[in-house]
């Protein structure tokens, strides 16, 4: 085989590796379609969910998040979206504030009444959150087994 053919094969292999790396980098969460039967917590690229649960016996909803931004951000609001899901009403809400890059915080609602949700079944909770400097509320979602 000639050197040109070896060189061409080498360039094709390098190009394929580069394409795979770039696609992974620019589209890390390309599989955004969730199966309704699986557990998931989706706050987009803003935060990663470290842990989450819905516990009917204690009346608690908890979401533990890591700030994936490179700067400090201020969370002004995370709320259960009752316009879609009118089965959860809580008396006590999480405290919000600043989160440094890579900082992990737990946001917990307590004193919650889970109307019609059954322990052991799947629960899907829609959340809205707002960050300082952004007037728009962003959507998030938690799908998990009710404990």
N, CA, C and O atoms as a DFTB+ gen file, in Angstrom:
588 C
 N C O
     1  1       0.827      -1.183       0.000
     2  2       0.000       0.000       0.000
     3  2       0.872       1.248       0.000
     4  3       1.928       1.282       0.632
     5  1       0.433       2.236      -0.692
     6  2       1.227       3.453      -0.790
     7  2       1.040       4.325       0.446
     8  3       0.096       4.154       1.217
     9  1       1.945       5.242       0.605
    10  2       1.885       6.164       1.741
    11  2       0.639       7.040       1.677
    12  3       0.077       7.400       2.712
    13  1       0.209       7.381       0.470
    14  2      -0.982       8.222       0.317
    15  2      -2.223       7.512       0.856
    16  3      -3.065       8.142       1.496
    17  1      -2.341       6.221       0.607
    18  2      -3.514       5.464       1.094
    19  2      -3.492       5.370       2.616
    20  3      -4.530       5.510       3.262
    21  1      -2.310       5.132       3.193
    22  2      -2.183       5.094       4.651
    23  2      -2.546       6.450       5.247
    24  3      -3.260       6.531       6.246
    25  1      -2.047       7.503       4.626
    26  2      -2.319       8.857       5.089
    27  2      -3.814       9.166       4.998
    28  3      -4.368       9.778       5.911
    29  1      -4.472       8.758       3.920
    30  2      -5.911       8.992       3.751
    31  2      -6.703       8.239       4.817
    32  3      -7.635       8.797       5.396
    33  1      -6.350       6.987       5.085
    34  2      -7.034       6.213       6.132
    35  2      -6.838       6.856       7.491
    36  3      -7.770       6.934       8.292
    37  1      -5.619       7.318       7.749
    38  2      -5.320       7.978       9.010
    39  2      -6.178       9.234       9.178
    40  3      -6.725       9.460      10.257
    41  1      -6.302      10.039       8.149
    42  2      -7.117      11.255       8.204
    43  2      -8.593      10.935       8.415
    44  3      -9.280      11.641       9.154
    45  1      -9.078       9.889       7.779
    46  2     -10.488       9.484       7.963
    47  2     -10.732       9.065       9.408
    48  3     -11.742       9.445      10.001
    49  1      -9.825       8.291       9.974
    50  2      -9.982       7.843      11.368
    51  2      -9.927       9.026      12.322
    52  3     -10.744       9.116      13.238
    53  1      -8.988       9.924      12.125
    54  2      -8.886      11.128      12.968
    55  2     -10.158      11.965      12.832
    56  3     -10.676      12.473      13.827
    57  1     -10.664      12.109      11.605
    58  2     -11.901      12.873      11.388
    59  2     -13.086      12.247      12.114
    60  3     -13.908      12.965      12.682
    61  1     -13.186      10.923      12.104
    62  2     -14.295      10.247      12.795
    63  2     -14.188      10.434      14.306
    64  3     -15.193      10.672      14.976
    65  1     -12.983      10.329      14.840
    66  2     -12.781      10.532      16.278
    67  2     -13.120      11.975      16.654
    68  3     -13.798      12.211      17.654
    69  1     -12.658      12.927      15.869
    70  2     -12.939      14.338      16.122
    71  2     -14.442      14.612      16.068
    72  3     -14.965      15.342      16.910
    73  1     -15.136      14.040      15.095
    74  2     -16.590      14.221      14.993
    75  2     -17.291      13.658      16.219
    76  3     -18.207      14.291      16.744
    77  1     -16.884      12.489      16.686
    78  2     -17.501      11.887      17.876
    79  2     -17.271      12.749      19.112
    80  3     -18.185      12.939      19.915
    81  1     -16.061      13.270      19.268
    82  2     -15.745      14.130      20.411
    83  2     -16.570      15.413      20.357
    84  3     -17.134      15.827      21.370
    85  1     -16.644      16.038      19.201
    86  2     -17.406      17.280      19.073
    87  2     -18.897      17.064      19.316
    88  3     -19.534      17.877      19.986
    89  1     -19.454      15.994      18.790
    90  2     -20.874      15.710      19.019
    91  2     -21.152      15.469      20.492
    92  3     -22.162      15.934      21.019
    93  1     -20.264      14.747      21.160
    94  2     -20.432      14.493      22.595
    95  2     -20.327      15.788      23.388
    96  3     -21.073      15.994      24.345
    97  1     -19.405      16.660      22.996
    98  2     -19.210      17.914      23.705
    99  2     -20.389      18.870      23.515
   100  3     -20.873      19.454      24.484
   101  1     -20.851      19.033      22.279
   102  2     -21.901      20.003      21.991
   103  2     -23.310      19.471      22.249
   104  3     -24.240      20.263      22.400
   105  1     -23.486      18.182      22.301
   106  2     -24.803      17.593      22.542
   107  2     -24.724      16.538      23.630
   108  3     -24.998      15.367      23.365
   109  1     -24.349      16.927      24.869
   110  2     -24.149      15.934      25.924
   111  2     -25.440      15.274      26.393
   112  3     -25.419      14.136      26.862
   113  1     -26.558      15.976      26.270
   114  2     -27.829      15.420      26.727
   115  2     -28.765      15.259      25.545
   116  3     -29.911      15.708      25.584
   117  1     -28.285      14.632      24.514
   118  2     -29.080      14.464      23.308
   119  2     -30.260      13.529      23.523
   120  3     -31.215      13.547      22.747
   121  1     -30.203      12.711      24.572
   122  2     -31.288      11.770      24.839
   123  2     -32.282      12.366      25.840
   124  3     -32.539      11.775      26.889
   125  1     -32.835      13.528      25.517
   126  2     -33.742      14.235      26.407
   127  2     -35.129      13.613      26.480
   128  3     -35.944      14.037      27.300
   129  1     -35.413      12.640      25.663
   130  2     -36.714      11.997      25.723
   131  2     -36.690      10.964      26.829
   132  3     -35.912      10.012      26.786
   133  1     -37.538      11.154      27.812
   134  2     -37.570      10.256      28.958
   135  2     -38.716       9.273      28.825
   136  3     -39.813       9.622      28.388
   137  1     -38.445       8.070      29.201
   138  2     -39.484       7.060      29.301
   139  2     -40.263       7.338      30.586
   140  3     -39.658       7.499      31.646
   141  1     -41.557       7.396      30.514
   142  2     -42.380       7.729      31.685
   143  2     -42.206       6.724      32.818
   144  3     -42.553       7.026      33.960
   145  1     -41.677       5.534      32.528
   146  2     -41.538       4.530      33.570
   147  2     -40.214       4.641      34.323
   148  3     -40.058       4.028      35.378
   149  1     -39.264       5.406      33.805
   150  2     -37.975       5.497      34.487
   151  2     -37.937       6.683      35.443
   152  3     -38.691       7.643      35.285
   153  1     -37.052       6.608      36.435
   154  2     -36.846       7.722      37.352
   155  2     -35.919       8.733      36.697
   156  3     -34.920       8.354      36.086
   157  1     -36.236       9.996      36.815
   158  2     -35.345      11.033      36.303
   159  2     -35.627      12.362      36.970
   160  3     -36.702      12.586      37.528
   161  1     -34.654      13.222      36.903
   162  2     -34.760      14.592      37.388
   163  2     -34.091      15.441      36.326
   164  3     -32.908      15.253      36.044
   165  1     -34.818      16.367      35.735
   166  2     -34.318      17.112      34.588
   167  2     -34.421      18.612      34.834
   168  3     -35.512      19.181      34.817
   169  1     -33.277      19.245      35.063
   170  2     -33.189      20.694      35.167
   171  2     -32.371      21.256      34.011
   172  3     -31.771      22.324      34.128
   173  1     -32.349      20.530      32.889
   174  2     -31.595      20.971      31.723
   175  2     -30.117      21.015      32.018
   176  3     -29.613      20.220      32.810
   177  1     -29.407      21.951      31.379
   178  2     -27.965      22.083      31.581
   179  2     -27.615      23.017      32.726
   180  3     -26.438      23.190      33.042
   181  1     -28.625      23.627      33.357
   182  2     -28.389      24.579      34.434
   183  2     -27.861      23.903      35.685
   184  3     -26.906      24.367      36.307
   185  1     -28.502      22.794      36.045
   186  2     -28.148      22.058      37.254
   187  2     -28.095      20.574      36.937
   188  3     -28.726      20.109      35.988
   189  1     -27.343      19.839      37.731
   190  2     -27.457      18.383      37.677
   191  2     -28.116      17.943      38.977
   192  3     -27.832      18.486      40.044
   193  1     -28.984      16.967      38.878
   194  2     -29.679      16.434      40.050
   195  2     -28.793      15.391      40.709
   196  3     -28.420      14.398      40.084
   197  1     -28.464      15.614      41.947
   198  2     -27.645      14.670      42.706
   199  2     -28.550      13.631      43.358
   200  3     -28.233      12.441      43.364
   201  1     -29.674      14.081      43.904
   202  2     -30.630      13.187      44.553
   203  2     -31.995      13.864      44.541
   204  3     -32.083      15.088      44.450
   205  1     -33.048      13.077      44.632
   206  2     -34.407      13.606      44.659
   207  2     -35.342      12.537      45.190
   208  3     -35.130      11.343      44.975
   209  1     -36.382      12.981      45.890
   210  2     -37.389      12.041      46.356
   211  2     -38.686      12.769      46.689
   212  3     -38.710      13.974      46.937
   213  1     -39.756      11.991      46.685
   214  2     -41.074      12.451      47.105
   215  2     -41.526      11.462      48.163
   216  3     -41.723      10.283      47.869
   217  1     -41.694      11.934      49.400
   218  2     -42.015      11.039      50.511
   219  2     -43.353      11.444      51.116
   220  3     -43.443      12.427      51.850
   221  1     -44.383      10.678      50.801
   222  2     -45.732      10.982      51.261
   223  2     -45.855      10.843      52.775
   224  3     -46.539      11.638      53.418
   225  1     -45.191       9.830      53.349
   226  2     -45.321       9.578      54.787
   227  2     -44.840      10.751      55.637
   228  3     -45.374      10.979      56.722
   229  1     -43.836      11.503      55.161
   230  2     -43.345      12.668      55.906
   231  2     -43.800      13.983      55.283
   232  3     -43.508      15.053      55.817
   233  1     -44.509      13.915      54.163
   234  2     -44.975      15.125      53.487
   235  2     -43.843      15.954      52.929
   236  3     -43.853      17.180      53.046
   237  1     -42.844      15.289      52.309
   238  2     -41.631      15.968      51.869
   239  2     -41.357      15.753      50.385
   240  3     -41.520      14.651      49.861
   241  1     -40.939      16.823      49.722
   242  2     -40.386      16.758      48.365
   243  2     -38.983      17.341      48.464
   244  3     -38.809      18.442      48.987
   245  1     -37.975      16.616      47.966
   246  2     -36.594      17.081      48.060
   247  2     -35.894      16.923      46.722
   248  3     -36.027      15.903      46.046
   249  1     -35.137      17.964      46.351
   250  2     -34.311      17.929      45.146
   251  2     -32.945      18.490      45.531
   252  3     -32.850      19.626      45.995
   253  1     -31.878      17.693      45.340
   254  2     -30.519      18.139      45.619
   255  2     -29.846      18.431      44.281
   256  3     -29.735      17.554      43.424
   257  1     -29.396      19.684      44.113
   258  2     -28.876      20.139      42.825
   259  2     -27.433      20.612      42.922
   260  3     -26.997      21.120      43.955
   261  1     -26.695      20.435      41.817
   262  2     -25.337      20.980      41.682
   263  2     -25.381      22.083      40.626
   264  3     -25.935      21.890      39.543
   265  1     -24.797      23.234      40.945
   266  2     -24.690      24.342      40.000
   267  2     -23.682      23.966      38.919
   268  3     -22.505      23.759      39.213
   269  1     -24.134      23.878      37.674
   270  2     -23.262      23.518      36.558
   271  2     -22.725      24.746      35.817
   272  3     -22.022      24.603      34.817
   273  1     -23.049      25.957      36.301
   274  2     -22.516      27.174      35.688
   275  2     -21.072      27.386      36.138
   276  3     -20.646      26.846      37.159
   277  1     -20.338      28.161      35.383
   278  2     -18.965      28.479      35.767
   279  2     -18.900      29.661      36.724
   280  3     -17.820      29.992      37.213
   281  1     -20.031      30.306      37.002
   282  2     -20.054      31.443      37.926
   283  2     -21.116      31.184      38.993
   284  3     -21.935      30.268      38.908
   285  1     -21.048      32.042      39.989
   286  2     -22.059      31.999      41.036
   287  2     -23.391      32.464      40.456
   288  3     -23.431      33.409      39.668
   289  1     -24.464      31.813      40.838
   290  2     -25.793      32.236      40.406
   291  2     -26.685      32.384      41.628
   292  3     -26.430      31.800      42.681
   293  1     -27.719      33.165      41.467
   294  2     -28.682      33.349      42.549
   295  2     -30.010      32.758      42.102
   296  3     -30.574      33.163      41.086
   297  1     -30.499      31.798      42.873
   298  2     -31.799      31.205      42.598
   299  2     -32.831      32.001      43.383
   300  3     -32.720      32.146      44.600
   301  1     -33.822      32.509      42.690
   302  2     -34.864      33.294      43.344
   303  2     -36.095      32.456      43.656
   304  3     -36.897      32.819      44.517
   305  1     -36.246      31.330      42.953
   306  2     -37.498      30.595      43.087
   307  2     -37.357      29.185      42.531
   308  3     -36.775      28.994      41.464
   309  1     -37.878      28.213      43.236
   310  2     -38.182      26.888      42.675
   311  2     -39.536      26.543      43.267
   312  3     -39.691      26.498      44.487
   313  1     -40.499      26.302      42.422
   314  2     -41.842      26.022      42.923
   315  2     -42.452      24.837      42.192
   316  3     -42.099      24.528      41.054
   317  1     -43.379      24.184      42.881
   318  2     -44.137      23.104      42.257
   319  2     -45.180      23.747      41.373
   320  3     -45.943      24.604      41.819
   321  1     -45.213      23.338      40.133
   322  2     -46.106      23.936      39.141
   323  2     -47.511      23.355      39.295
   324  3     -47.836      22.324      38.706
   325  1     -48.334      24.025      40.089
   326  2     -49.689      23.534      40.341
   327  2     -50.667      23.865      39.227
   328  3     -51.828      23.460      39.284
   329  1     -50.213      24.601      38.207
   330  2     -51.111      24.828      37.070
   331  2     -51.254      23.537      36.268
   332  3     -52.256      23.328      35.584
   333  1     -50.247      22.677      36.359
   334  2     -50.281      21.406      35.647
   335  2     -50.630      20.275      36.602
   336  3     -51.406      19.386      36.252
   337  1     -50.072      20.301      37.788
   338  2     -50.142      19.181      38.714
   339  2     -50.761      19.667      40.019
   340  3     -50.034      20.119      40.903
   341  1     -52.056      19.588      40.161
   342  2     -52.760      20.186      41.298
   343  2     -52.920      19.227      42.463
   344  3     -53.869      19.346      43.238
   345  1     -51.995      18.269      42.595
   346  2     -52.139      17.271      43.648
   347  2     -51.194      17.483      44.823
   348  3     -51.256      16.728      45.793
   349  1     -50.333      18.473      44.766
   350  2     -49.386      18.702      45.864
   351  2     -49.533      20.133      46.361
   352  3     -49.424      21.089      45.594
   353  1     -49.779      20.258      47.644
   354  2     -49.808      21.577      48.292
   355  2     -48.889      21.505      49.494
   356  3     -49.045      20.627      50.343
   357  1     -47.929      22.419      49.578
   358  2     -46.944      22.409      50.663
   359  2     -47.047      23.679      51.494
   360  3     -47.386      24.747      50.984
   361  1     -46.748      23.545      52.789
   362  2     -46.800      24.687      53.699
   363  2     -45.433      25.346      53.864
   364  3     -45.342      26.559      54.052
   365  1     -44.374      24.547      53.793
   366  2     -43.023      25.058      54.017
   367  2     -42.202      24.917      52.739
   368  3     -42.193      23.864      52.102
   369  1     -41.515      25.995      52.381
   370  2     -40.801      26.054      51.115
   371  2     -39.298      26.164      51.345
   372  3     -38.860      26.611      52.404
   373  1     -38.508      25.755      50.352
   374  2     -37.045      25.845      50.516
   375  2     -36.558      27.280      50.547
   376  3     -37.211      28.197      50.049
   377  1     -35.390      27.443      51.150
   378  2     -34.718      28.747      51.131
   379  2     -33.853      28.796      49.877
   380  3     -33.208      27.814      49.510
   381  1     -33.852      29.943      49.237
   382  2     -33.092      30.108      48.007
   383  2     -31.942      31.060      48.255
   384  3     -31.791      31.576      49.362
   385  1     -31.145      31.296      47.256
   386  2     -30.024      32.219      47.395
   387  2     -28.930      31.872      46.417
   388  3     -29.176      31.280      45.366
   389  1     -27.703      32.253      46.778
   390  2     -26.560      32.091      45.898
   391  2     -26.039      30.655      45.908
   392  3     -26.064      29.966      46.928
   393  1     -25.571      30.237      44.747
   394  2     -24.882      28.956      44.613
   395  2     -23.597      29.188      43.839
   396  3     -23.618      29.729      42.733
   397  1     -22.475      28.777      44.424
   398  2     -21.177      28.883      43.756
   399  2     -21.064      27.781      42.708
   400  3     -21.821      26.812      42.752
   401  1     -20.130      27.914      41.765
   402  2     -19.935      26.843      40.778
   403  2     -19.652      25.509      41.472
   404  3     -18.859      25.452      42.412
   405  1     -20.290      24.457      41.017
   406  2     -20.163      23.095      41.551
   407  2     -20.714      22.920      42.960
   408  3     -20.599      21.836      43.532
   409  1     -21.308      23.963      43.529
   410  2     -21.898      23.823      44.861
   411  2     -23.159      22.958      44.777
   412  3     -23.908      23.011      43.802
   413  1     -23.369      22.165      45.822
   414  2     -24.541      21.296      45.910
   415  2     -25.430      21.809      47.038
   416  3     -24.963      22.049      48.151
   417  1     -26.726      21.973      46.733
   418  2     -27.705      22.402      47.747
   419  2     -28.943      21.538      47.652
   420  3     -29.342      21.094      46.575
   421  1     -29.537      21.312      48.811
   422  2     -30.810      20.590      48.853
   423  2     -31.941      21.600      48.984
   424  3     -31.891      22.506      49.816
   425  1     -32.957      21.429      48.153
   426  2     -34.164      22.253      48.213
   427  2     -35.287      21.324      48.643
   428  3     -35.597      20.344      47.965
   429  1     -35.902      21.653      49.804
   430  2     -36.873      20.735      50.377
   431  2     -38.171      21.462      50.714
   432  3     -38.169      22.513      51.355
   433  1     -39.275      20.878      50.268
   434  2     -40.603      21.328      50.630
   435  2     -41.101      20.370      51.701
   436  3     -40.890      19.161      51.600
   437  1     -41.764      20.903      52.732
   438  2     -42.300      20.022      53.773
   439  2     -43.717      20.461      54.119
   440  3     -44.195      21.505      53.675
   441  1     -44.370      19.636      54.922
   442  2     -45.768      19.909      55.240
   443  2     -46.640      19.785      54.010
   444  3     -47.628      20.505      53.863
   445  1     -46.272      18.868      53.124
   446  2     -46.982      18.721      51.855
   447  2     -48.137      17.742      51.972
   448  3     -48.050      16.726      52.662
   449  1     -49.207      18.066      51.289
   450  2     -50.375      17.195      51.179
   451  2     -50.402      16.665      49.751
   452  3     -50.516      17.434      48.796
   453  1     -50.296      15.358      49.615
   454  2     -50.249      14.713      48.305
   455  2     -51.618      14.139      47.982
   456  3     -51.910      12.994      48.327
   457  1     -52.431      14.902      47.345
   458  2     -53.800      14.466      47.034
   459  2     -53.798      13.458      45.893
   460  3     -53.377      13.773      44.780
   461  1     -54.261      12.266      46.167
   462  2     -54.414      11.259      45.129
   463  2     -53.150      10.501      44.752
   464  3     -53.209       9.575      43.944
   465  1     -52.006      10.876      45.322
   466  2     -50.776      10.129      45.029
   467  2     -50.673       8.934      45.972
   468  3     -50.956       9.048      47.165
   469  1     -50.270       7.802      45.433
   470  2     -50.238       6.561      46.199
   471  2     -48.794       6.114      46.364
   472  3     -48.022       6.114      45.406
   473  1     -48.433       5.729      47.597
   474  2     -47.088       5.231      47.887
   475  2     -46.818       4.007      47.010
   476  3     -47.657       3.111      46.901
   477  1     -45.646       3.981      46.392
   478  2     -45.263       2.866      45.534
   479  2     -45.546       3.102      44.062
   480  3     -45.038       2.369      43.213
   481  1     -46.346       4.108      43.744
   482  2     -46.632       4.427      42.343
   483  2     -45.732       5.567      41.881
   484  3     -45.139       6.280      42.691
   485  1     -45.642       5.722      40.567
   486  2     -44.852       6.805      39.994
   487  2     -45.541       8.137      40.206
   488  3     -46.765       8.236      40.116
   489  1     -44.760       9.150      40.485
   490  2     -45.257      10.509      40.569
   491  2     -44.427      11.390      39.665
   492  3     -43.201      11.273      39.636
   493  1     -45.068      12.255      38.939
   494  2     -44.381      13.171      38.043
   495  2     -44.678      14.579      38.522
   496  3     -45.836      14.997      38.547
   497  1     -43.657      15.302      38.897
   498  2     -43.824      16.651      39.444
   499  2     -43.149      17.651      38.516
   500  3     -41.971      17.510      38.188
   501  1     -43.893      18.646      38.102
   502  2     -43.361      19.728      37.269
   503  2     -42.910      20.839      38.210
   504  3     -43.626      21.196      39.146
   505  1     -41.733      21.377      37.963
   506  2     -41.199      22.468      38.764
   507  2     -40.900      23.656      37.861
   508  3     -40.617      23.499      36.673
   509  1     -40.968      24.833      38.438
   510  2     -40.569      26.064      37.750
   511  2     -39.459      26.695      38.580
   512  3     -39.536      26.713      39.809
   513  1     -38.437      27.208      37.923
   514  2     -37.395      27.899      38.674
   515  2     -36.997      29.175      37.951
   516  3     -37.139      29.305      36.735
   517  1     -36.494      30.110      38.746
   518  2     -36.139      31.424      38.219
   519  2     -34.807      31.834      38.819
   520  3     -34.568      31.659      40.014
   521  1     -33.943      32.380      37.977
   522  2     -32.637      32.844      38.443
   523  2     -32.572      34.352      38.338
   524  3     -33.258      34.961      37.517
   525  1     -31.749      34.943      39.169
   526  2     -31.574      36.390      39.178
   527  2     -31.188      36.879      37.787
   528  3     -30.326      36.295      37.129
   529  1     -31.830      37.946      37.353
   530  2     -31.532      38.531      36.062
   531  2     -32.313      37.919      34.918
   532  3     -32.173      38.348      33.772
   533  1     -33.129      36.929      35.210
   534  2     -33.934      36.282      34.174
   535  2     -35.398      36.358      34.599
   536  3     -35.785      35.756      35.600
   537  1     -36.200      37.082      33.856
   538  2     -37.607      37.246      34.218
   539  2     -38.439      36.007      33.906
   540  3     -39.540      35.841      34.431
   541  1     -37.916      35.155      33.064
   542  2     -38.677      33.981      32.636
   543  2     -38.485      32.816      33.612
   544  3     -37.373      32.551      34.067
   545  1     -39.576      32.131      33.922
   546  2     -39.489      30.927      34.733
   547  2     -39.130      29.764      33.817
   548  3     -39.726      29.589      32.754
   549  1     -38.156      28.978      34.241
   550  2     -37.691      27.837      33.472
   551  2     -38.341      26.565      34.012
   552  3     -38.637      26.474      35.203
   553  1     -38.562      25.590      33.142
   554  2     -39.254      24.369      33.550
   555  2     -38.272      23.277      33.920
   556  3     -37.191      23.165      33.343
   557  1     -38.672      22.472      34.897
   558  2     -37.905      21.300      35.307
   559  2     -38.914      20.205      35.631
   560  3     -40.114      20.458      35.735
   561  1     -38.410      18.995      35.786
   562  2     -39.325      17.875      35.998
   563  2     -38.624      16.790      36.821
   564  3     -37.439      16.511      36.639
   565  1     -39.401      16.185      37.737
   566  2     -38.931      15.037      38.523
   567  2     -39.946      13.931      38.356
   568  3     -41.146      14.149      38.524
   569  1     -39.473      12.751      38.028
   570  2     -40.346      11.576      37.868
   571  2     -39.750      10.482      38.742
   572  3     -38.640      10.018      38.483
   573  1     -40.478      10.066      39.777
   574  2     -39.936       9.084      40.706
   575  2     -41.046       8.314      41.398
   576  3     -42.214       8.692      41.307
   577  1     -40.698       7.255      42.079
   578  2     -41.673       6.473      42.840
   579  2     -41.976       7.209      44.134
   580  3     -41.066       7.660      44.829
   581  1     -43.249       7.327      44.452
   582  2     -43.671       7.970      45.700
   583  2     -43.317       7.036      46.854
   584  3     -43.712       5.871      46.866
   585  1     -42.570       7.561      47.819
   586  2     -42.159       6.748      48.982
   587  2     -43.139       6.893      50.113
   588  3     -42.958       6.286      51.168
